[in-house]
């Protein structure tokens, strides 16, 4: 069986002192989506992984599954990788991290005083990574 090596950004602001990366080896039979890799990791290897994996369209329409894949913002349901490849999956920039790959895009609230975007989580900027 062939495999894909997936390095995933991990960070729980309530428990971890700093972000880190964890590497997983995922068996694949052929080209597969990054979202399918994340779901395999969650279901078979590490149920603590947090990512937007539920209530998705799986057609690239809703953009709920957006993450950075090898430094490029991608819809993970549409980003295909081949056996033997290595991918790095990180949260998108500019949104607070709730946990791991889950970010808070914010909720827009309109009041008589203005329009506000309310976010929760930890804002982390990845300046460089050593892998």
C-alpha positions in Angstrom: 0.0 0.0 0.0 1.2 3.5 -0.8 1.0 6.4 1.6 1.0 10.2 2.0 3.0 12.0 4.7 0.9 14.7 6.4 2.5 17.2 8.7 -0.3 19.0 10.6 -0.2 22.2 12.7 -1.3 21.5 16.2 -2.2 24.0 18.9 -4.7 24.1 21.7 -4.5 27.6 23.2 -6.0 26.3 26.5 -3.4 23.6 27.0 -0.3 24.1 24.8 2.4 26.6 25.5 3.3 26.9 21.8 2.2 25.4 18.5 3.9 22.3 17.1 3.6 20.0 14.1 2.7 16.4 14.2 3.5 14.0 11.3 1.1 11.2 10.2 1.6 8.5 7.6 -1.7 7.9 5.8 -2.2 4.8 3.6 -3.8 5.6 0.2 -4.7 3.7 -2.9 -4.4 6.6 -5.3 -4.8 10.3 -5.5 -6.9 11.6 -2.6 -8.1 14.9 -1.2 -6.4 16.6 1.8 -9.8 16.6 3.5 -9.9 12.8 3.1 -6.5 12.6 4.6 -7.5 14.7 7.6 -10.7 12.6 8.1 -8.6 9.4 8.0 -6.2 10.9 10.6 -9.1 11.8 12.9 -11.0 8.5 12.5 -8.1 6.1 12.5 -5.0 7.7 14.0 -5.7 10.6 16.3 -9.3 11.6 17.4 -7.9 14.7 19.1 -7.3 16.4 15.7 -9.6 19.4 15.3 -10.6 20.6 11.8 -13.7 21.6 9.9 -14.7 18.2 8.8 -18.5 18.1 9.3 -21.3 19.9 7.4 -19.3 20.3 4.3 -20.4 20.3 0.7 -17.4 18.2 -0.6 -17.7 20.1 -3.9 -15.6 23.1 -3.3 -18.6 25.4 -2.9 -19.0 26.2 0.8 -15.3 26.8 1.6 -15.7 25.6 5.2 -12.7 23.3 4.8 -10.2 26.0 3.8 -6.7 25.6 5.2 -3.1 26.3 4.0 -1.7 23.3 2.2 2.1 23.6 1.6 1.8 27.3 2.2 -1.1 28.0 -0.2 -4.7 28.6 0.9 -6.8 25.7 -0.5 -10.2 24.1 -0.2 -9.0 20.9 1.3 -11.9 18.9 -0.3 -10.6 19.9 -3.7 -6.9 19.8 -3.2 -5.7 16.4 -4.4 -2.4 14.8 -3.5 -0.7 11.8 -4.9 0.8 8.7 -3.2 4.3 9.4 -2.0 3.8 13.1 -1.6 4.3 15.1 1.6 1.9 17.9 2.6 2.0 20.4 5.4 -1.5 21.5 6.6 -1.9 24.7 8.6 -4.7 27.1 9.6 -5.3 30.1 7.4 -3.6 33.3 8.4 -5.4 36.2 10.1 -8.1 34.3 12.0 -7.8 33.3 15.6 -7.2 29.6 16.2 -9.8 27.8 18.3 -7.8 24.5 18.1 -5.4 23.0 15.6 -6.9 23.8 12.1 -10.2 25.2 13.4 -10.3 29.0 13.2 -12.9 31.5 14.0 -13.8 33.7 11.0 -15.9 35.8 13.3 -19.5 36.8 13.6 -20.7 40.1 12.2 -23.0 42.0 14.6 -24.8 45.2 13.6 -25.9 47.6 16.3 -26.8 51.3 16.4 -23.2 52.0 17.2 -21.8 50.3 14.1 -20.9 47.0 12.6 -18.5 44.7 14.5 -16.8 41.4 13.9 -16.5 39.3 17.0 -13.8 36.6 17.1 -12.6 34.2 19.8 -9.5 32.0 20.0 -5.8 32.7 19.8 -4.3 34.7 17.0 -1.1 32.9 15.9 1.2 34.1 13.1 3.5 31.5 11.6 6.7 33.4 10.9 8.8 30.3 10.0 8.7 26.6 10.6 11.4 24.0 11.2 10.4 20.6 9.9 
